[in-house]
Amino acid sequence: MRALGADDRYQCNGNVPSFPGCDAARAALDACLSLTRARNACGELATGLAQCPGGSPPDPATPSAPCVAAEVCSSRCYLDSVTDLCRPLPLQLTQAAQCAQRCPL
C-alpha cells in the first residue's frame, strides 16, 4: 500500500490551496518554523521593527517563512549596524549593506 503524500491530498478552492487530512502536520511544521525564526536574528529584527511607529506585529494566522542562512546573516548585519531600528542613519544603512554583501547566497 502506497503512503499518501501532499500531492495526493491537494485541493484548490478558488485561489486557496488546502491539504485536507494534513492539518495537524502543517500546524506542527508552522509552529516549528515560527519558534525557530523567533529565536534568531530574523525574529529579533521583525520584533524590533514591529515596535516602530506605523509598524505592525506579525499576523499569528500567517505562518512565518523559513529564515535561511542569507536572511539570518543580513538581519544580523542590520541589527549590528543600526543603533535605532526605526530611524537608521544613512551611514548605518551603508554599513549594513556592505556587511550583507558578504552573506552567503
C-alpha positions in Angstrom: 0.0 0.0 0.0 1.4 3.4 -1.0 1.5 6.2 1.6 -0.4 9.3 0.7 1.7 12.5 0.2 0.7 16.1 0.0 0.2 15.8 -3.8 -2.5 13.2 -3.2 -4.3 15.4 -0.7 -4.1 18.7 -2.6 -7.3 20.6 -3.2 -7.8 24.0 -4.7 -10.8 26.2 -3.6 -10.7 29.2 -5.9 -7.2 30.6 -5.3 -6.8 28.9 -1.9 -4.9 25.6 -1.8 -5.7 23.2 1.0 -4.5 19.8 2.1 -7.4 18.0 3.9 -6.1 15.5 6.4 -2.7 17.3 6.8 -3.8 20.0 9.2 -2.0 18.6 12.3 1.2 18.0 10.4 1.0 21.5 8.8 0.3 23.2 12.2 3.3 21.4 13.8 5.6 22.5 10.9 4.3 26.1 11.1 4.9 26.1 14.9 8.4 24.8 14.5 9.3 27.3 11.8 7.9 30.2 13.8 9.7 29.2 17.0 13.0 28.8 15.2 12.6 32.2 13.5 11.6 33.9 16.7 14.9 32.8 18.3 17.2 34.0 15.6 18.2 37.4 14.0 15.2 37.3 11.7 12.8 37.2 14.6 14.8 39.8 16.6 14.7 42.2 13.6 10.9 41.6 13.0 10.1 42.2 16.7 12.2 45.4 16.7 10.6 46.7 13.5 7.1 45.9 14.8 7.8 48.4 17.6 8.4 51.2 15.2 5.7 53.9 14.7 3.4 52.5 12.0 4.8 49.0 12.4 2.5 46.1 13.0 3.1 42.8 14.8 3.1 39.7 12.6 -0.2 38.1 12.0 -0.3 34.9 14.0 -2.6 33.3 11.5 0.1 33.6 8.8 3.0 31.2 9.3 6.4 32.7 9.2 8.6 32.0 6.2 11.7 29.9 7.0 14.7 32.1 7.7 17.7 30.7 5.8 21.3 31.5 6.3 21.4 34.5 4.0 18.4 36.1 5.7 19.8 35.4 9.2 23.1 36.9 8.1 21.6 40.1 6.6 19.3 40.5 9.5 22.3 40.3 11.9 24.1 42.8 9.8 21.3 45.3 10.1 20.9 44.7 13.8 24.6 45.2 14.4 24.9 48.3 12.2 21.9 50.3 13.2 21.5 51.8 16.6 17.8 52.7 16.2 15.9 50.3 14.1 13.1 52.8 13.5 15.5 55.6 12.4 18.6 54.3 10.8 21.2 56.8 9.7 22.4 56.7 6.1 25.9 55.6 7.1 24.5 52.8 9.2 22.4 51.6 6.2 25.6 51.7 4.1 27.4 49.6 6.7 24.6 47.1 6.9 24.5 46.8 3.1 28.3 46.3 3.0 28.1 43.6 5.7 25.1 41.9 3.9 27.2 41.7 0.7 29.4 39.2 2.5 26.5 37.0 3.5 26.1 33.6 1.8 23.6 33.4 -1.0 
